Amino acid sequence: MGIVVRILINAAALWVAVAVLPGLEFTGTWLALLGVALLLGVINVIVKPVLSVLSLPLVVLTLGLFLLVVNAIVLAIVIALSNAFDLGLTSDGFGWTFLGAVVVSIVSWGLESVTGTR
């Protein structure tokens, strides 16, 4: 049950990011959005810890702010895979991807706080 809630939270966070930021676009269906959210969850579990460990010196040097860049890289990977699987999530550049990662992180944190997950 927890994984379903997590996928729905990711989908809602992605939907908010696409709705708020003009540089992010989603042209797929709700099912495709759930697919992108599942993809985001898988990449967060597999790739994000590796990136976090590899960038640990920069994270320490910037007092944790480099984790925002790590989140943006993870979202960029999800966008690239979304394009490869034709799911419909696109970005106009890394700046929009960075802002999208910030929005997704904030919305996910808020929804996790409300639902009591994590």
C-alpha positions in Angstrom: 0.0 0.0 0.0 2.8 2.4 0.8 4.3 2.1 -2.7 1.0 3.0 -4.3 0.7 6.1 -2.1 4.3 7.1 -2.9 3.6 6.8 -6.7 0.5 8.9 -6.3 2.5 11.5 -4.4 5.1 11.6 -7.1 2.4 11.9 -9.8 0.8 14.8 -7.9 4.1 16.5 -7.4 5.0 16.1 -11.1 1.6 17.4 -12.1 2.0 20.5 -9.9 5.5 21.2 -11.4 4.2 20.9 -14.9 1.2 23.2 -14.0 3.4 25.9 -12.4 6.4 25.9 -14.6 6.1 26.9 -18.3 9.4 25.2 -19.2 8.1 21.7 -18.3 5.4 20.1 -20.4 3.4 16.9 -20.1 1.4 15.8 -23.1 0.4 12.3 -22.0 -2.5 10.7 -20.3 -3.0 10.1 -16.6 -1.7 6.6 -17.0 1.4 7.9 -18.6 1.8 10.4 -15.7 1.6 7.4 -13.3 4.3 5.7 -15.4 6.5 8.8 -15.1 5.9 8.8 -11.4 6.8 5.1 -11.1 10.0 5.9 -13.2 10.8 8.7 -10.8 10.5 6.4 -7.8 12.7 3.8 -9.4 15.4 6.3 -10.4 15.2 7.8 -6.9 15.8 4.4 -5.3 18.6 3.2 -7.7 20.5 6.2 -9.1 20.0 9.0 -6.4 21.9 7.2 -3.6 24.9 6.6 -6.0 24.9 10.2 -7.1 24.6 11.4 -3.5 27.6 9.3 -2.5 29.7 10.4 -5.5 28.9 14.0 -4.9 29.5 13.9 -1.1 32.5 16.3 -1.1 30.4 18.9 -3.0 27.4 18.4 -0.8 29.6 19.0 2.3 31.3 21.9 0.7 28.0 23.6 -0.2 26.4 22.7 3.1 23.9 20.4 1.4 22.8 22.8 -1.4 24.4 20.5 -4.1 21.6 18.0 -3.3 19.3 20.3 -5.3 21.6 19.7 -8.3 21.4 15.9 -7.6 17.6 16.1 -7.6 17.7 18.0 -10.9 20.0 15.4 -12.4 17.6 12.7 -11.3 14.7 14.6 -12.9 16.7 15.1 -16.1 17.3 11.3 -16.2 13.5 10.7 -15.8 12.7 13.2 -18.5 15.2 11.5 -20.9 13.7 8.1 -20.1 10.2 9.6 -20.5 11.2 10.7 -24.0 12.7 7.3 -24.8 9.5 5.5 -23.6 7.3 8.2 -25.2 5.5 9.1 -22.0 5.2 12.8 -22.7 7.3 14.6 -20.1 9.6 17.2 -21.6 11.7 20.2 -20.5 13.1 23.3 -22.2 16.4 23.1 -20.5 18.4 22.3 -17.4 17.2 25.5 -15.6 13.6 24.4 -15.9 14.5 20.9 -14.9 16.3 22.3 -11.8 13.2 24.4 -10.9 11.0 21.4 -11.6 13.1 19.3 -9.2 12.7 22.0 -6.5 8.9 22.1 -7.0 8.6 18.3 -7.0 10.7 18.1 -3.8 8.6 20.7 -2.0 5.3 19.3 -3.1 6.4 15.7 -2.3 7.6 16.8 1.2 4.3 18.5 1.8 2.2 15.6 0.7 4.3 13.1 2.7 3.8 15.3 5.8 0.0 15.3 5.2 -0.3 11.6 4.5 2.3 10.5 7.1 4.3 8.4 4.7 8.1 8.0 4.7 
